[in-house]
Amino acid sequence: MIKEEELFQVGSTQKPHAIHGEISVSFNNHFFDLDECPFVVLNIDGIFVPFFIESYRYKTDTVALIKFEGVDSDAEAKKLSNLSIFLPLKFRQENEDEANNIRYFIGFKVIDSELGELGKIVEVDESTINVLFVLETEIGEELLIPATDDFVEKIDDEYRIIYMNLPEGLVGA
């Protein structure tokens, strides 16, 4: 059984492309080489399922069209739309700029010293001067946390956890 701690998120599936089972995939993480990955892992209703790559081609620098083995029609590809896509950690490439890239933290769990586990970082909002981590809670709600060193106590890269000490009242009880 594939466990989430063994994976890192690289993007999400979008919509089917044409009628032969290709699906559009949007990547938000570029610390991997798709040529080195024989398969990707999709999160289907909380279960991590591997799909072997039959072929792929890039449309843009962040979007690829992927054909999975055994997915041969538009209808089959449509069932795989709008899912998070992951790779095993062994395919993650080290990058000297990675630690300086705030998007590196997508997929990390956030644990507050008082409130405990808050959720998982699913996105980084850099649209304003104050960068925010967008967390998804266990019950599927969205939570915004300032991505500032002032609140970070410890970062555990191995288990992909950020330990924070958030000011009282920042997160609703």
N, C-alpha and C positions, 0 to 999 in steps of 0.2 A: 504494500500500500504506500502510495506517495504521500509524504507529509509536507505541509506548507513551509516548514522551516528549512526544507531541503531545496527550496525553489526561490527564484527572484522574478518579479514581474517585469515583463518587457513591453507590454502593450495590451491591445484588445482586438478581438475580431470585430469586423464591421459587417458589411452586407455581402451576399454572394455576388460574384462577377461572372457574367455570361451564364451558360447553361451546362457546363461540364464539371461543376463542383468546385471551381476556384472560389476562394473567399478573400476579401480585402482585409488586410491586417494593418493596424496603425501602431507604430512603435513609439514608446516614450522613453526608451532606455537604449543606448547604443553601446553598451559595454559587453558585447558578444559578437561572434561572427556566425551568421546563419549557416555558412558553409560547414562549420564544425558541428552543427547540431542536427542529428538524424531525426529528431522528433521535438515537438513542443508539448506543453501540458496545458490543457484547458480546464478551468474551474467550472464544472457543470453541477449546479445545485450543491456546492460545497464539497464535491468529490473531484479530486485531481486526476484527470484522465489523459494519458499520453496519446498523441496523434503523430504518426510518422509522416514526414514530408516527402511527397512524391516529386514535386517541383515547386519552384518559386521564381518570381521576377519582381524587381523593384519598379514601382511606378514613379515614386519620388524618393527623397532621402529618408522619409519617415513612413512611407506606405508601400507594402508589398502585396502581391497577389500570390496566395499559397494554395497549392493543390495537395490535399491530404490523401493518403492511401485509403481506399475504400469509400471515399466521398466522391460520387460520380455524377451527381445531379444538383441542380439549383435547389430542389426541395431538401436534399440532405445537407447542403451547405447552409441553407437558411436556419436549420436547427442549431447551428453552431455560431450564429450571429450574436453580437453584443456580449461576448464572454471575455473574461480576463485571460491573458495568455502568459505563460510562465516558461522558464527554462530551469533545468537543474543547476545548482550553484557551481558545479564543476565546469560549466560552459561560460561562466562569468570571466571576462578578461580584466585584468588589473590595468588601471589607467592612472597615470600620475595626477591628472586633473580631476579624477573621480571624487576624491575627498573634498575638493573645493566646489563640486557641483551639488547644489541643494537637492536636485532630483535623485541623487544617489539614495536618499532616505525613503523613497516610495517603496512601500512594502514593509517598512519597519513598524513594530508595535510601539505605542506610546504608553508608558506607565508613569502615573503621577505619584509622588511620595505620600499624599494624603488620600486621594480618591481611587488609587489602584489603576488597573488597566482601563484606558480610555477608548482605545480602538486602534485601527491600522491606518497608516498614511496611504491614501489612494491617489493623492494629487498634491502638487505644490502650486499655490496661487501666487504668481509673481506680477500680477496686474497692477498692484499698488506699491508704494514705497515700503510698506511693511509686508514682508513675505510671510505667507501663512501656510501651515500644513493643513490639508483637508483630510480629516479622519473619517472613517466609516466605523460607527459603533457596532456592537454585537446585534443590536436591534435594527440595524440598517439606517440609522440617522446620521446626518452629516454634522461634524463638529469642526470648528475652525480654531486653530491654536497658532499664536505667533511663533514663527521659526526664528527664535533668537537664542544666542548662546547664554543670555542672562538666566534662562529658565532650565537649561540643560545641566543635569548633575553628572550623567554618565552615558556613554554610547557603547553598546555591546554589538560590535560588528558581526561576531560569530553567530549570535542568536537573533540578530536584527531587531534590537530593542533600544529605544531611547528612554532613559529614565529622566523625568523632569520634576521640578518643584514649581508648580504654577501658583500664581497669586490667588488668594482666596477670592471667590466671586467671578473669576475668569471663566470657569466652567460651571454651568448651572447644575445644581444638585439633583 
